[in-house]
């Protein structure tokens, strides 16, 4: 078991979405937090929310794609917190488009942030943790890296699959040395990340991981991730049952799984999750993308039955 209580957490990507929710959840469970992000104002808001709730936090500007910027942020975090117990990378960039429309420069950009950003942070934090014989490395990937479905986000899915593999192998190497390693794998989550993504193919459908999922809030995802960390799990999905079920189907026969997906998409089944439009937080995010979605759900999104 690992206790978040009393730990010092460095969270990159803490300005919003799952990163902010994770920083807040760390604090709620008794950690002191350095909230780092390229969005300095957003990081400051996260730190302010923590301090207003009685926690201790500092906001830092940090560009995960710039090694010197990252090193400076780590140094500032250590000056404020002391030795860092949890190093959490919650940064991710998204895109959409058909494979033939996405230029190589976009593949490189996605990997520079989603994969090499994690490698940069590992390079900085791992020697410190090895010297102490303790620590916790956390990376944030996606269910899109666990099994194939994201046909209009292929560079994103590939970068997350690479990150999952890196994290799993780090876990095998580091656990005997006293260092815990986890890979957080969000399923469908209500965050504004889609608003910041680049679209390379007009009208490209956004496909989901499967109808068995329910759209979660960032707070719900963060709670699931922290629960998993306290159990020192390596792969921690935000919604476990459907993730494991789809992974098992894929493991049973990768070819059959892929051909099933081809048939599913041919029938216009986009694999989108159930969306609870009665949840104000989810509704606010959804309306930020498409104000008409309250009355017109996305293809494959299902409104839950109202209580009678």
C-alpha positions as CSV (number, residue, x, y, z in Angstrom):
1,X,0.0,0.0,0.0
2,X,1.1,3.6,-0.7
3,X,-0.3,6.5,1.3
4,X,-0.7,9.9,-0.5
5,X,-1.1,11.5,3.0
6,X,2.0,13.6,3.7
7,X,3.6,13.2,0.3
8,X,5.0,15.9,-1.9
9,X,3.5,15.8,-5.4
10,X,4.8,17.5,-8.6
11,X,2.0,17.5,-11.2
12,X,2.7,18.6,-14.8
13,X,-0.4,19.5,-16.7
14,X,-2.3,20.8,-13.6
15,X,-3.9,23.8,-15.2
16,X,-7.2,22.0,-16.0
17,X,-9.0,18.8,-16.9
18,X,-7.7,15.6,-15.3
19,X,-4.4,17.3,-14.3
20,X,-6.2,19.8,-12.2
21,X,-8.5,17.2,-10.8
22,X,-5.6,15.0,-9.9
23,X,-3.7,17.8,-8.1
24,X,-6.9,18.6,-6.1
25,X,-7.4,15.0,-5.2
26,X,-3.8,14.6,-4.1
27,X,-4.3,17.6,-1.8
28,X,-7.6,16.3,-0.5
29,X,-5.8,13.1,0.5
30,X,-3.2,15.1,2.3
31,X,-0.4,15.8,-0.2
32,X,1.4,19.1,-0.7
33,X,1.3,20.0,-4.4
34,X,3.4,21.8,-7.0
35,X,0.9,22.5,-9.9
36,X,2.9,23.0,-13.1
37,X,1.7,23.8,-16.6
38,X,2.6,25.8,-19.7
39,X,-0.6,27.7,-18.8
40,X,0.7,29.7,-15.9
41,X,-2.7,31.3,-15.1
42,X,-4.4,27.9,-15.1
43,X,-1.7,26.5,-12.8
44,X,-2.2,29.5,-10.5
45,X,-6.0,28.8,-10.3
46,X,-5.3,25.2,-9.4
47,X,-2.9,26.2,-6.6
48,X,-5.3,28.8,-5.4
49,X,-8.2,26.3,-5.2
50,X,-5.9,24.0,-3.1
51,X,-4.9,26.8,-0.7
52,X,-8.5,28.0,-0.3
53,X,-9.4,24.5,0.8
54,X,-6.7,24.5,3.4
55,X,-4.0,22.7,1.5
56,X,-0.4,23.8,0.6
57,X,0.5,24.4,-3.1
58,X,2.6,26.4,-5.4
59,X,2.0,27.2,-9.1
60,X,4.8,26.9,-11.6
61,X,5.0,27.6,-15.3
62,X,6.5,24.6,-17.2
63,X,6.9,23.6,-20.8
64,X,7.1,19.8,-20.9
65,X,8.6,20.0,-24.4
66,X,11.5,22.1,-23.1
67,X,14.1,20.3,-20.9
68,X,15.4,23.5,-19.3
69,X,11.9,24.8,-18.5
70,X,11.1,21.4,-17.0
71,X,14.3,21.4,-15.0
72,X,13.7,24.9,-13.7
73,X,10.2,23.9,-12.6
74,X,11.4,20.8,-10.8
75,X,14.0,22.9,-9.0
76,X,11.4,25.4,-7.9
77,X,9.1,22.6,-6.7
78,X,11.9,21.1,-4.6
79,X,12.7,24.5,-3.1
80,X,9.1,24.8,-2.0
81,X,8.2,21.2,-1.2
82,X,11.4,19.5,-0.4
83,X,12.1,16.1,-1.8
84,X,9.4,15.1,-4.3
85,X,7.6,11.8,-3.6
86,X,5.2,11.8,-6.5
87,X,6.1,12.9,-10.0
88,X,2.9,12.9,-12.1
89,X,2.9,13.7,-15.8
90,X,-0.7,14.5,-16.9
91,X,0.1,16.3,-20.1
92,X,-1.5,15.3,-23.4
93,X,-2.3,16.8,-26.8
94,X,-4.9,15.5,-29.2
95,X,-5.6,15.8,-32.9
96,X,-8.1,14.3,-35.3
97,X,-8.1,13.5,-39.0
98,X,-7.7,10.7,-41.5
99,X,-4.2,9.2,-41.7
100,X,-3.5,10.4,-45.2
101,X,-4.2,14.0,-44.2
102,X,-2.0,14.2,-41.1
103,X,1.5,15.6,-41.9
104,X,4.6,14.1,-40.4
105,X,5.2,17.3,-38.4
106,X,2.0,16.6,-36.5
107,X,3.2,13.0,-35.7
108,X,6.4,14.5,-34.4
109,X,4.6,17.2,-32.3
110,X,2.3,14.6,-30.7
111,X,5.2,12.3,-29.8
112,X,7.4,15.2,-28.5
113,X,4.7,16.1,-25.9
114,X,2.8,12.9,-25.2
115,X,5.8,10.5,-25.2
116,X,9.1,12.4,-25.0
117,X,7.7,14.8,-22.5
118,X,7.3,11.8,-20.1
119,X,10.8,10.7,-21.0
120,X,12.2,14.1,-20.1
121,X,10.4,14.2,-16.8
122,X,11.6,10.6,-16.0
123,X,15.2,11.6,-16.8
124,X,15.0,14.4,-14.3
125,X,13.1,12.6,-11.5
126,X,14.4,9.0,-11.7
127,X,18.0,9.6,-10.5
128,X,16.6,11.5,-7.4
129,X,14.3,8.7,-6.6
130,X,16.9,6.0,-7.1
131,X,19.3,7.8,-4.8
132,X,16.6,7.8,-2.0
133,X,15.3,4.3,-2.8
134,X,11.7,5.5,-2.9
135,X,9.3,7.6,-5.0
136,X,6.4,7.3,-7.3
137,X,6.5,7.9,-11.1
138,X,3.1,8.5,-12.7
139,X,2.3,8.8,-16.4
140,X,-1.0,9.5,-18.0
141,X,-1.9,7.6,-21.2
142,X,-5.3,6.6,-22.5
143,X,-7.4,3.6,-23.2
144,X,-6.6,4.5,-26.8
145,X,-3.2,3.0,-26.2
146,X,-4.5,-0.3,-24.7
147,X,-6.5,-1.6,-27.7
148,X,-7.3,-0.3,-31.2
149,X,-10.2,1.9,-32.0
150,X,-9.0,5.5,-32.5
151,X,-8.9,5.5,-36.3
152,X,-9.1,9.3,-36.6
153,X,-6.5,9.9,-33.8
154,X,-3.8,7.5,-34.9
155,X,-0.7,9.5,-33.9
156,X,-2.3,10.2,-30.5
157,X,-3.2,6.5,-29.9
158,X,0.3,5.5,-31.0
159,X,2.0,7.9,-28.6
160,X,-0.1,6.7,-25.8
161,X,0.6,3.0,-26.6
162,X,4.3,3.9,-26.5
163,X,3.9,5.6,-23.2
164,X,2.1,2.6,-21.7
165,X,4.9,0.3,-22.8
166,X,7.5,2.6,-21.4
167,X,5.7,2.8,-18.0
168,X,5.1,-1.0,-17.8
169,X,8.8,-1.7,-18.4
170,X,9.8,1.0,-15.9
171,X,7.6,-0.7,-13.3
172,X,9.3,-4.1,-13.8
173,X,12.7,-2.4,-13.5
174,X,12.0,0.0,-10.6
175,X,9.6,-1.8,-8.3
176,X,12.5,-4.0,-6.8
177,X,14.4,-0.7,-6.2
178,X,11.6,0.7,-4.1
179,X,10.0,3.0,-6.7
180,X,6.3,2.6,-7.6
181,X,5.2,3.3,-11.2
182,X,1.7,3.7,-12.5
183,X,0.1,4.5,-15.9
184,X,-3.2,6.3,-15.6
185,X,-5.5,5.3,-18.5
186,X,-8.5,7.6,-18.8
187,X,-11.5,6.4,-20.8
188,X,-14.1,8.9,-22.0
189,X,-13.8,12.0,-19.7
190,X,-15.5,15.3,-19.8
191,X,-12.6,17.8,-20.3
192,X,-12.0,20.7,-22.7
193,X,-9.0,18.9,-24.4
194,X,-11.0,18.5,-27.6
195,X,-11.4,22.3,-28.0
196,X,-7.6,22.6,-28.2
197,X,-7.0,19.8,-30.7
198,X,-6.2,20.3,-34.4
199,X,-8.5,18.8,-37.0
200,X,-6.9,17.8,-40.3
201,X,-9.9,16.2,-42.0
202,X,-13.2,18.1,-42.2
203,X,-16.0,16.0,-40.9
204,X,-13.8,13.2,-39.6
205,X,-15.9,11.2,-37.1
206,X,-14.8,11.1,-33.5
207,X,-14.9,7.4,-32.6
208,X,-15.0,6.1,-29.0
209,X,-13.6,3.1,-27.2
210,X,-17.0,1.4,-26.9
211,X,-20.6,1.8,-25.8
212,X,-19.9,0.0,-22.5
213,X,-18.3,3.2,-21.2
214,X,-20.0,6.0,-19.4
215,X,-18.6,9.5,-19.8
216,X,-16.9,10.4,-16.5
217,X,-16.0,13.7,-14.9
218,X,-12.3,14.6,-14.4
219,X,-13.0,14.4,-10.6
220,X,-14.3,10.8,-10.9
221,X,-11.3,9.9,-13.0
222,X,-8.9,11.4,-10.5
223,X,-10.5,9.5,-7.6
224,X,-10.2,6.2,-9.5
225,X,-6.5,7.0,-10.2
226,X,-5.7,7.8,-6.6
227,X,-7.4,4.7,-5.4
228,X,-5.3,2.7,-7.8
229,X,-2.1,4.5,-6.8
230,X,-2.7,3.7,-3.1
231,X,-2.9,0.0,-4.2
232,X,0.3,0.6,-6.2
233,X,-1.4,-0.7,-9.4
234,X,0.6,-0.3,-12.6
235,X,-2.3,0.1,-15.1
236,X,-5.1,2.2,-13.7
237,X,-8.1,2.8,-16.0
238,X,-10.7,5.4,-15.0
239,X,-13.4,2.9,-15.7
240,X,-12.2,-0.6,-15.0
241,X,-14.9,-3.1,-16.0
242,X,-15.3,-2.0,-19.7
243,X,-11.6,-1.5,-20.1
244,X,-10.7,-5.0,-19.0
245,X,-13.6,-6.5,-21.0
246,X,-12.4,-4.8,-24.2
247,X,-8.8,-5.7,-23.5
248,X,-9.8,-9.3,-23.0
249,X,-11.7,-9.4,-26.2
250,X,-8.7,-8.0,-28.0
251,X,-6.3,-10.4,-26.3
252,X,-8.5,-13.4,-27.3
253,X,-8.1,-12.6,-31.0
254,X,-6.5,-9.3,-32.1
255,X,-7.6,-10.0,-35.7
256,X,-11.2,-10.7,-34.9
257,X,-11.3,-7.6,-32.7
258,X,-10.0,-5.4,-35.5
259,X,-12.4,-6.9,-38.1
260,X,-15.3,-6.4,-35.6
261,X,-14.3,-2.7,-35.4
262,X,-14.3,-2.4,-39.2
263,X,-17.8,-3.8,-39.3
264,X,-19.0,-1.7,-36.4
265,X,-17.8,1.5,-38.0
266,X,-19.3,0.5,-41.4
267,X,-22.6,0.3,-39.6
268,X,-22.1,3.9,-38.3
269,X,-21.7,2.7,-34.7
270,X,-19.1,5.2,-33.5
271,X,-18.5,3.5,-30.1
272,X,-19.3,6.6,-28.2
273,X,-20.1,6.3,-24.4
274,X,-23.2,6.8,-22.5
275,X,-23.5,10.5,-21.5
276,X,-25.4,11.5,-18.3
277,X,-26.8,14.9,-19.4
278,X,-28.3,15.4,-15.9
279,X,-24.8,15.8,-14.5
280,X,-24.1,19.6,-14.5
281,X,-20.4,19.3,-14.8
282,X,-20.6,17.0,-17.8
283,X,-23.3,19.1,-19.4
284,X,-21.2,22.3,-19.0
285,X,-18.3,20.7,-20.8
286,X,-20.4,19.1,-23.5
287,X,-22.2,22.4,-24.2
288,X,-18.9,24.1,-24.5
289,X,-18.3,21.9,-27.5
290,X,-21.8,21.8,-29.0
291,X,-24.6,23.7,-27.3
292,X,-27.2,21.6,-29.0
293,X,-26.0,18.3,-27.7
294,X,-28.4,18.4,-24.7
295,X,-31.2,17.7,-27.1
296,X,-29.2,16.0,-29.8
297,X,-26.7,13.5,-28.4
298,X,-23.6,12.5,-30.4
299,X,-23.9,9.4,-32.5
300,X,-23.6,6.5,-30.1
301,X,-24.1,8.6,-27.0
302,X,-27.0,7.5,-25.0
303,X,-29.1,9.4,-22.5
304,X,-29.7,7.5,-19.3
305,X,-33.3,6.8,-18.4
306,X,-34.8,9.4,-16.1
307,X,-35.9,8.4,-12.6
308,X,-39.6,7.8,-12.5
